[in-house]
């Protein structure tokens, strides 16, 4: 998940019907949103190192199977860059987000993680020279206010999980900017993702074997959580994401990220009874407004680009 809804996008023609694209976006929001609940449940039965190793290895195998079944190329022209992205985007991101789930609710963790576009603006300015414009600064300020309300630094009991979740979002953003700075050319998106999972899984496999911790409780509940995390959140989720990217402008595809925390918060409330506090509700609303505004700015620039090019 490295695409962002923020950069200016030149509109591309749709090759699939709009209802199919919208249905794929809705399914993707639901799949990735509920994945936070599945991870929270999975961590009841397994150490974070074990759960990460299980889902990443199985996810990689599923994606390689999908790549082979669809006739895509299994090899890459540049393994070094993909290895670096896998260690940052997969390894570091999964580690931080799963530890955040151990000490915080999945709804709150998902919202803070999906501040990735906010952090991406800052990293892009530092590493790619993409400067913020006037209206973007307003959105950044609103998002920061929302972060303060959700993190609630005056409540020390919530600080650890919030910091871990924010750090996972920042790590994801860093990987997104690095992928733009050093793009992997002449390679299919699914193939790149499969190899990223492989490289990201390596440190977890090593840690799982070397670190002294309890054994995984292979219960039915754990099997269901692991199965969802690998089959749906990884394989099916990336298949939907690839379909959307192939058939819609990237700006429209990126907006799907805004719906994921909504599903996560709702599912966490309904299934786990983790009702957000009033300040967390307010913070989520502010972040949602800020991210929606940033996405709207990206779409507005996309619509203006063809007119400017034809003038």
Secondary structure, 3 states (H helix, E strand, C coil): CCCCCCCCCCCCCCCCCHHHHHHHHHHHHHHHHHHHHHHHHHCCCCCHHHHHHHHHHHHHHHHHHHHHHCCCCCCCCCHHHHHHHHHHHHHHHHHHHHHHHHHCCHHHHHHHHCCHHHHHHHHHHHHCCCCCCHHHHHHHHHHHHHHHHHHCCCCHHHHHHHHHHHHHHHHHHHHHHHHHHCCCCCCCHHHHHHHHHHHHHHHHHHHHHHCCCCCCCCCHHHHHHHHHHHHHHHHHHHHHHHHHHHHCCHHHHHCCHHHHHHHHHHHHHHHHCCCCCHHHHHHHHHHHHHHHHHHHHHHHHHHHHHHHHHC
